[in-house]
């Protein structure tokens, strides 16, 4: 069982259920994209999990909902400062994205996943800076562009109107984006349907803000979210996806414990997400050029998964975790004054009902 702190309350740094959610989200996207590596193989040799192959992309929606929840959690801490938050997020997101982008450029130069013609200076610069564009060097990087845009919006709105104003923006942006479907990347990163996912995470924070670790409520919320998603897919109502993700995130946030391997996978989930795309493209190139037996497709799929997880683990141990520690080495400045009531509130729960 993964617990925290001397009081036995949920961790103020890593909620075990949220870590599990990150793991599930990353593995769902990994499986969803596994077809990229398997074009060479005989389809009859594959034992595809068709549900994940069809709907695994919902892992992205779950990631966004988790981000909405986490930004409320972090902003509610008494030592929160926007500067510290920005520094830690930058150290968490930009270095690994830059490293994987450079790896993709190397693959492009070998005509793997692209061609030398795709190596355009402006495209490279936008990819390294995670600026909105139609086609980042690492194709999954569009989600990072959306994350960064959400952080900017949150940094502006939270000090003005707290989480309720941020939630209102997310709902309005999501509904307007679904109606307009903007084509321009800069607009699409600030007005788009995925803001409903961010909003669902914020709503989850608001909803379960007074709830402690609780197995029955957690399981009920997660089951309700899964039911809402399956029902939405069956009825052809994609708008049910943000609601489903919000219910799942709320349930995960109060989940008392998860198996250690799932927690570990949550730690390396960012690496899994970024690294899987170049690995899938390299695996496809290898299969077509070295022609293994065409009936080994399923084994090849799982070998590719193993390589992704191995590389993500190495990235976490040797690259990401040291950078996280660097960001944590500078303590956030405490607030100018903190009332006794506020201190008691923070000691009793990770959730804070008033706006940050």
C-alpha positions as CSV (number, residue, x, y, z in Angstrom):
1,X,0.0,0.0,0.0
2,X,1.3,3.4,-0.9
3,X,0.6,6.0,1.8
4,X,2.0,9.3,2.8
5,X,2.9,11.5,5.6
6,X,2.8,10.9,9.3
7,X,-1.0,11.4,9.4
8,X,-1.7,8.7,6.8
9,X,-3.4,11.2,4.5
10,X,-3.0,11.3,0.8
11,X,0.3,12.5,-0.5
12,X,0.6,16.1,-1.2
13,X,3.1,15.3,-3.9
14,X,1.9,12.1,-5.6
15,X,-1.6,10.7,-5.1
16,X,-1.4,7.0,-5.7
17,X,-4.6,6.8,-7.7
18,X,-3.6,9.7,-9.9
19,X,-0.2,8.0,-10.6
20,X,-2.2,4.9,-11.6
21,X,-4.3,7.1,-13.9
22,X,-1.2,8.4,-15.6
23,X,0.0,4.9,-16.1
24,X,-3.3,3.7,-17.6
25,X,-3.5,6.8,-19.9
26,X,0.1,6.3,-21.2
27,X,-0.4,2.6,-21.8
28,X,-3.7,3.1,-23.6
29,X,-2.1,5.6,-26.0
30,X,0.9,3.2,-26.4
31,X,-1.4,0.3,-27.4
32,X,-3.6,2.6,-29.6
33,X,-0.5,3.6,-31.7
34,X,1.0,0.1,-31.8
35,X,-0.4,-0.5,-35.3
36,X,2.3,2.0,-36.5
37,X,5.0,-0.7,-35.9
38,X,3.0,-3.6,-37.3
39,X,2.4,-2.7,-41.0
40,X,4.8,-5.4,-42.2
41,X,3.3,-8.3,-40.4
42,X,0.5,-10.7,-41.4
43,X,-2.8,-9.3,-39.8
44,X,-3.8,-12.9,-39.1
45,X,-0.9,-13.3,-36.7
46,X,-2.1,-10.4,-34.5
47,X,-4.3,-10.9,-31.5
48,X,-5.4,-7.3,-31.2
49,X,-7.4,-6.0,-28.2
50,X,-9.8,-4.3,-30.5
51,X,-11.3,-2.1,-27.8
52,X,-8.0,-0.5,-26.9
53,X,-7.0,-0.4,-30.6
54,X,-10.2,1.6,-31.3
55,X,-10.6,3.7,-28.1
56,X,-7.1,3.9,-26.6
57,X,-6.7,7.5,-27.6
58,X,-9.0,8.4,-24.7
59,X,-5.8,8.2,-22.7
60,X,-5.1,11.7,-24.0
61,X,-8.4,12.9,-22.6
62,X,-7.6,11.3,-19.2
63,X,-4.2,13.0,-19.2
64,X,-5.9,16.4,-19.7
65,X,-8.4,15.8,-17.0
66,X,-5.6,14.8,-14.6
67,X,-3.8,18.1,-15.5
68,X,-7.0,20.1,-14.6
69,X,-7.1,18.4,-11.3
70,X,-3.4,18.7,-10.5
71,X,-3.2,22.4,-11.3
72,X,-5.9,23.0,-8.7
73,X,-4.1,20.8,-6.2
74,X,-0.8,22.6,-6.7
75,X,-2.3,26.1,-6.7
76,X,-4.1,25.4,-3.4
77,X,-0.9,24.7,-1.5
78,X,0.1,27.5,1.0
79,X,3.6,27.8,-0.5
80,X,2.5,28.0,-4.1
81,X,4.0,30.7,-6.3
82,X,3.5,31.1,-10.0
83,X,7.3,31.4,-10.6
84,X,8.1,28.2,-8.8
85,X,5.3,26.4,-10.6
86,X,6.4,27.7,-14.0
87,X,10.0,26.6,-13.3
88,X,9.1,23.1,-12.2
89,X,6.7,22.6,-15.1
90,X,9.4,23.8,-17.5
91,X,12.0,21.5,-16.1
92,X,9.5,18.6,-16.3
93,X,8.2,19.2,-19.8
94,X,10.8,20.9,-22.0
95,X,14.1,19.0,-21.5
96,X,12.7,15.5,-22.4
97,X,10.6,17.0,-25.2
98,X,13.8,18.5,-26.6
99,X,15.7,15.3,-26.3
100,X,13.0,13.2,-28.1
101,X,12.7,15.9,-30.7
102,X,16.4,15.7,-31.5
103,X,16.1,11.9,-31.7
104,X,13.2,12.3,-34.2
105,X,15.4,14.6,-36.3
106,X,18.0,11.9,-36.4
107,X,15.4,9.4,-37.5
108,X,14.2,11.9,-40.2
109,X,17.8,12.1,-41.5
110,X,17.7,8.4,-42.0
111,X,14.2,8.5,-43.6
112,X,12.6,6.9,-40.6
113,X,9.2,8.4,-39.7
114,X,9.9,11.3,-42.1
115,X,12.5,12.6,-44.5
116,X,15.3,15.1,-44.6
117,X,12.8,17.5,-46.3
118,X,10.9,17.6,-43.0
119,X,13.8,19.1,-41.1
120,X,12.8,22.7,-41.4
121,X,14.4,25.3,-39.0
122,X,11.1,27.0,-38.2
123,X,9.4,23.6,-37.5
124,X,12.4,22.5,-35.3
125,X,12.3,25.8,-33.3
126,X,8.5,25.6,-32.7
127,X,8.9,21.9,-31.7
128,X,11.6,22.7,-29.2
129,X,9.7,25.6,-27.7
130,X,6.4,23.7,-27.8
131,X,4.8,26.5,-29.8
132,X,1.5,25.8,-31.7
133,X,1.9,24.4,-35.2
134,X,0.2,21.9,-37.5
135,X,2.8,19.2,-37.3
136,X,5.5,19.1,-34.5
137,X,8.5,17.0,-35.1
138,X,7.3,14.4,-32.6
139,X,3.7,14.0,-33.8
140,X,2.3,13.5,-30.3
141,X,3.7,16.9,-29.3
142,X,0.4,18.7,-30.1
143,X,-0.8,17.6,-26.7
144,X,2.1,19.4,-25.1
145,X,1.2,22.6,-26.9
146,X,-2.3,22.3,-25.5
147,X,-0.9,21.6,-22.0
148,X,1.3,24.7,-22.1
149,X,-1.6,26.8,-23.4
150,X,-3.7,25.6,-20.5
151,X,-1.0,26.5,-18.0
152,X,-0.9,30.0,-19.4
153,X,-4.7,30.4,-19.1
154,X,-4.6,29.0,-15.5
155,X,-1.8,31.4,-14.5
156,X,-3.8,34.3,-15.7
157,X,-7.3,33.3,-14.4
158,X,-6.6,31.6,-11.1
159,X,-5.3,34.7,-9.3
160,X,-8.3,36.7,-10.7
161,X,-11.2,34.3,-10.1
162,X,-9.9,31.1,-8.7
163,X,-10.8,27.6,-9.9
164,X,-14.4,28.5,-10.7
165,X,-13.3,31.1,-13.3
166,X,-10.9,28.7,-14.8
167,X,-13.6,26.1,-14.9
168,X,-15.9,28.5,-16.7
169,X,-13.2,29.3,-19.2
170,X,-12.7,25.6,-19.9
171,X,-16.4,24.9,-20.4
172,X,-16.8,27.9,-22.7
173,X,-13.7,27.2,-24.7
174,X,-14.6,23.5,-25.0
175,X,-18.1,24.2,-26.2
176,X,-17.0,27.0,-28.6
177,X,-14.2,24.9,-29.9
178,X,-16.5,22.0,-30.7
179,X,-18.8,24.4,-32.5
180,X,-16.1,26.3,-34.5
181,X,-13.4,23.6,-34.8
182,X,-10.7,26.3,-35.4
183,X,-8.0,25.4,-37.9
184,X,-5.3,27.9,-36.9
185,X,-3.0,26.2,-34.3
186,X,-2.6,29.3,-32.1
187,X,-6.4,29.6,-31.8
188,X,-7.0,25.9,-31.5
189,X,-4.7,25.6,-28.5
190,X,-6.7,28.1,-26.6
191,X,-10.2,27.3,-27.9
192,X,-10.9,23.6,-28.4
193,X,-13.0,20.7,-27.3
194,X,-10.2,19.3,-25.1
195,X,-10.7,22.1,-22.7
196,X,-13.8,20.2,-21.5
197,X,-11.3,17.5,-20.4
198,X,-9.3,20.1,-18.4
199,X,-12.6,21.4,-17.0
200,X,-13.7,17.9,-16.0
201,X,-10.5,17.6,-13.9
202,X,-11.2,21.0,-12.2
203,X,-14.8,19.9,-11.5
204,X,-13.4,16.7,-10.0
205,X,-11.3,18.8,-7.6
206,X,-14.3,20.9,-6.6
207,X,-16.6,17.9,-6.2
208,X,-14.4,15.7,-4.0
209,X,-12.5,18.5,-2.2
210,X,-13.8,17.3,1.2
211,X,-13.5,13.6,0.7
212,X,-10.7,11.6,2.2
213,X,-9.3,8.3,1.0
214,X,-12.3,6.0,0.6
215,X,-12.4,2.7,-1.2
216,X,-16.2,2.4,-1.8
217,X,-16.7,6.0,-3.1
218,X,-13.5,5.7,-5.2
219,X,-14.6,2.5,-6.8
220,X,-18.1,3.8,-7.4
221,X,-16.8,7.0,-9.1
222,X,-14.3,5.0,-11.3
223,X,-17.0,2.5,-12.3
224,X,-19.4,5.4,-13.0
225,X,-16.9,7.1,-15.2
226,X,-16.2,3.9,-17.2
227,X,-19.9,3.3,-17.6
228,X,-20.4,6.9,-18.8
229,X,-17.6,6.5,-21.4
230,X,-18.9,3.1,-22.7
231,X,-22.5,4.5,-22.8
232,X,-21.3,7.6,-24.7
233,X,-19.5,5.5,-27.2
234,X,-22.4,3.1,-27.7
235,X,-24.9,6.0,-28.1
236,X,-22.5,8.0,-30.3
237,X,-22.3,10.9,-27.8
238,X,-18.6,11.8,-27.6
239,X,-19.4,14.7,-25.2
240,X,-19.7,12.0,-22.5
241,X,-15.9,11.5,-22.6
242,X,-15.0,14.6,-20.5
243,X,-17.7,13.7,-17.9
244,X,-16.4,10.1,-17.8
245,X,-12.8,11.3,-17.3
246,X,-13.9,13.7,-14.6
247,X,-15.6,10.9,-12.7
248,X,-12.6,8.6,-13.1
249,X,-10.1,11.3,-11.9
250,X,-12.3,12.1,-8.9
251,X,-12.3,8.4,-8.0
252,X,-8.6,8.0,-8.5
253,X,-7.8,11.0,-6.3
254,X,-9.3,9.3,-3.3
255,X,-8.1,5.8,-4.1
256,X,-6.2,4.7,-0.9
257,X,-3.6,2.6,-2.6
258,X,-2.3,1.1,-5.8
259,X,0.2,-1.7,-6.6
260,X,3.7,-0.5,-6.6
261,X,4.4,-1.4,-10.3
262,X,1.4,0.8,-11.4
263,X,2.8,3.7,-9.3
264,X,6.2,3.2,-11.0
265,X,4.6,3.2,-14.4
266,X,2.9,6.5,-13.5
267,X,6.3,8.0,-12.7
268,X,7.6,7.1,-16.2
269,X,4.3,7.8,-18.0
270,X,5.6,11.1,-19.6
271,X,8.5,9.2,-21.0
272,X,6.3,6.4,-22.3
273,X,4.1,9.0,-24.0
274,X,6.9,11.0,-25.7
275,X,9.2,8.1,-26.5
276,X,6.7,5.6,-27.9
277,X,6.2,7.5,-31.2
278,X,9.9,7.5,-32.4
279,X,10.2,3.9,-31.2
280,X,7.1,2.8,-33.1
281,X,8.4,4.4,-36.3
282,X,11.9,2.9,-35.8
283,X,10.3,-0.5,-35.3
284,X,8.3,-0.2,-38.5
285,X,11.4,0.7,-40.4
286,X,13.3,-2.2,-39.0
287,X,10.6,-4.7,-39.9
288,X,10.4,-3.6,-43.5
289,X,14.1,-3.5,-43.9
290,X,15.2,-6.7,-42.1
291,X,12.1,-8.8,-42.9
292,X,11.5,-11.0,-39.8
293,X,8.9,-13.8,-40.1
294,X,5.6,-12.2,-40.9
295,X,3.7,-14.3,-38.4
296,X,5.6,-12.8,-35.4
297,X,3.6,-9.6,-35.3
298,X,2.1,-10.1,-31.9
299,X,5.5,-10.9,-30.3
300,X,7.0,-7.8,-32.2
301,X,4.2,-5.6,-30.7
302,X,5.1,-6.6,-27.1
303,X,8.8,-6.5,-27.7
304,X,8.3,-2.9,-28.9
305,X,6.3,-2.2,-25.8
306,X,9.1,-3.5,-23.7
307,X,11.6,-1.3,-25.4
308,X,9.5,1.8,-24.9
309,X,9.1,1.0,-21.2
310,X,12.8,0.3,-20.8
311,X,13.8,3.5,-22.4
312,X,11.2,5.5,-20.4
313,X,12.5,3.9,-17.2
314,X,16.1,4.9,-18.1
315,X,14.9,8.4,-19.0
316,X,13.2,8.7,-15.6
317,X,16.2,7.5,-13.6
318,X,18.9,9.3,-15.5
319,X,17.3,12.4,-16.9
320,X,13.8,13.3,-15.6
321,X,14.1,12.6,-11.9
322,X,17.4,14.6,-11.5
323,X,15.6,17.5,-13.2
324,X,12.6,17.2,-10.9
325,X,14.9,17.2,-7.9
326,X,16.6,20.3,-9.3
327,X,13.2,22.1,-9.5
328,X,12.3,21.0,-6.0
329,X,15.6,22.2,-4.6
330,X,14.3,25.8,-4.5
331,X,11.6,26.1,-2.0
332,X,8.5,28.0,-2.9
333,X,8.1,31.2,-0.9
334,X,5.6,30.9,1.9
335,X,2.6,33.2,1.9
336,X,3.0,36.5,3.8
337,X,0.5,35.4,6.5
338,X,-1.4,32.2,7.1
339,X,-4.2,32.1,9.6
340,X,-4.6,29.3,12.2
341,X,-7.7,28.1,10.5
342,X,-5.9,27.9,7.1
343,X,-3.1,25.9,8.7
344,X,-5.5,23.5,10.3
345,X,-7.3,23.1,7.1
346,X,-4.2,22.3,5.2
347,X,-3.0,19.8,7.8
348,X,-6.3,18.0,7.8
349,X,-6.8,17.6,4.1
350,X,-4.9,18.1,0.8
351,X,-7.9,20.0,-0.5
352,X,-8.6,23.6,0.1
353,X,-12.2,24.9,-0.5
354,X,-11.3,28.6,-1.0
355,X,-9.8,29.8,-4.2
356,X,-6.0,29.9,-4.6
